[in-house]
Amino acid sequence: MTTSKTKKRAPEKKVRAASYTSKKPSASTATKEIRKRATAQEKTVEAASPSATQKSRTSSRREKQLQHIKTILLSQKASLLNEAEVALNELPGQTIFPDMGDQASAETDMNFMLRLRGREQRLLKKIDEAIERIDNGTFGICDDCGDEIDFKRLEARPVTTMCIQCKILQEEEERRREP
């Protein structure tokens, strides 16, 4: 009995014949090589930077987000104006109570309502400024660093003018100034 063993052969390597000539490459060969390198560099740059279609998708997405924010701002403005009108109609006139405690309580309530209305008035100004920035195309850009403000932050606080990092720094500085 004879058993045959199969031998594994190593893959044959192809040997290129090297030409060792002292001739310089022709002008057409050099031109072709330069063109190859230029197109390779262009492809690298195109891959690194977003294409025009990607930019248009991003800008149209950003436009939709800005319009969404604008509708939020307009609805907030309408709500604040309606509440202000109702509150203005409900404000009691100057009444004199026989009891000093009742008089003080009524004045405290009146002052509290007026402070709330003052806050709402400042918020209305901020809303108008934000709508104006949307129309001007400067909405969503941080006043301090100039970077774009994240959409989630804008959605949560549409009247903001600072990105979260700059706002955190500002609040830390304010805390340090307080005694």
KAPE-V821596 format. One record per pair of residues at least 24 apart in sequence whose ideal C-beta (glycine too) atoms are under 7 Angstrom apart, sorted by the first residue. I is the first residue (numbers start at 1). GAP is how many residues later the second one is. D is the distance in Angstrom with one decimal. If there is no record, write none. Layout:
BEGIN
i = <I/I>
gap = <GAP/GAP>
d = <D/D>
END
This chain:
BEGIN
i = <65/66/66/66/69/69/69/69/70/70/72/73/73/73/73/76/77/77/80/80/80/84/84/87/87/126/127/130/130/142>
gap = <86/68/73/74/65/85/86/89/61/64/86/54/57/58/85/51/47/50/40/43/44/33/36/26/30/33/32/28/29/24>
d = <5.3/5.5/6.2/7.0/7.0/5.6/6.7/5.1/6.4/5.2/5.5/5.2/5.6/5.6/5.3/6.0/6.4/4.9/5.2/6.5/5.7/6.4/6.2/6.6/6.5/4.0/6.0/5.9/4.9/5.6>
END
